[in-house]
């Protein structure tokens, strides 16, 4: 079965919000964020005090959203 490009685009548009919601509700997404945000902070700022890095991580995670456009 082959779908046209237009059909694929329409399906993607229709599913994007639900897929983004599904991903953000999955425990693995949280685990990924907990792992990657401190890595990103370290990549940008270098060595940072553990407590400051933890506080930054929490604040940043609250500001990051997975959404469709």
N, C-alpha and C positions, 0 to 999 in steps of 0.2 A: 504494500500500500504506500503510495506516495502522496504527500500533501503539497499543495502549492505554497510558494513563499508567502503569499498574502494570507493564507490560512494559518501558517505557522506564526506569523506576526500577530494575527488576531487571537490565536490561542495563548500566545505569550502575554499579550496585553491582558487577557481575561484572567490568567492564572498568577500574574506577578505578585499582586497584593497577598493572595492566599499563601503563596510559596514563601514570601518574606515573613509572614506571620508564623508559618509552620517552622521555619528555620530558627527564628528568635525564641520560640517556645521550647525548642529542643535543648536538653541539658548539655549536649555536645557544643552548642553555640556558646553557652556560658563558659564552659571549660576552655574553649578556644580563646575567648576574650580574656579570661583570667591569665592565660599563658602568653598571649601575644602583646597585650597592652604594656606590661612591664618591659618586654623586649624592645618595643618601639620607643618607650621612654628612654631606655638605656642607649639605644642607637642615636637618639637625638641629643641627649644631655650627658651621656657618659655615666660614670659612677655617681649615683645619687644615694643619699641616706635611705635606708630601708623603710623607715617610717614615712618619709616624704614620698618615696616612690609608691608606697601603698595608698597614701591619700590621693596622690595624683591619679593613680590607676582607677580608684573608685570614682573620682570626679569625671575623668575622661570616659569611663564606661557609661556613665549616665548621659553623656552628650553624643554618644555614637548610636545611630539608628540604622537598621537595615530596612530599606524601603524601596519600592519600585518607583519608576518614573515614567 
